[in-house]
């Protein structure tokens, strides 16, 4: 009798595992982007490929707040837009996955305005808390260089509506002219200055999270990793991040301290470096190698890859100082340096 029970239990376990595997296979067929992409490994310091926790790169013209590429089947895309919200929107199109949510473009029925709508992927307690934390940080921010949240609600289901921004910095070909890079970095720095004054830091500044409107104005999106400075002083600064753009204090807070405004400045320096060289400053064959490079190696001067970058090199390298004390201490200080660059250019 005991052996029979054991056999029955073993059979039940095998059946459960089989069903779970089949379920995962079916989900992967429906959601080709649901499986995280294999990190692209940078084979040398001069190769444009890199290790990054960003799963996919959006196609030009399809990017909205923190999303990945689109799916092929319209029917499959629409499965993830709640029926309860269809009375509010028309021309609904699935665009991608942004963090813990699906993102759609849609036209608001009330005034025909194009917007982006963000829907939580799941409705478990952990996802719900993360989604609400992101909303709390994001909906209060009003600045030309920050994607604007236009509506928030938890009924009939949780969702966030925001301005629709058609392109992403990640999708543009790099390197770009120095003056254009400075224009973009100034805009992002101005948005960060405002957010910092409101008590928020972003902690995940990267091209994937910088959108571009039709006038090439940069707008910061995806504030899901942000933290409130005043309320987090005693808490750990360890959080998920994109390794290629991570600051030393995100990798080793015990050595470099907790994240603060200067973390955003470091990450902006990585973006600046990439805009003018087409490369991220630190790479390697593995996650450990990249992390060690960020902590221990000095970046190759941007001018060695692009001689035109020499005029902005001091600014970029100061942003990338490993010791936060040696970086610009505020976004305002960085903006002053960028204005100085413009003054020199005029001479």
RAHUTA-V159528 format. One record per helix or strand. SS is the DSSP state (hx for helix, st for strand). FROM is the first residue (numbers start at 1). LEN is the number of residues. If there is no record, write none. Layout:
SS,FROM,LEN
SS,FROM,LEN
//
This chain:
hx,2,29
hx,74,5
hx,83,3
st,89,10
st,101,8
st,114,7
hx,125,14
st,146,1
st,149,5
st,159,5
st,167,2
hx,169,3
hx,178,20
st,200,2
hx,207,3
st,210,3
st,218,3
st,227,2
hx,243,3
hx,248,4
hx,253,4
hx,261,17
hx,287,10
hx,302,3
hx,307,13
hx,324,3
hx,331,16
//
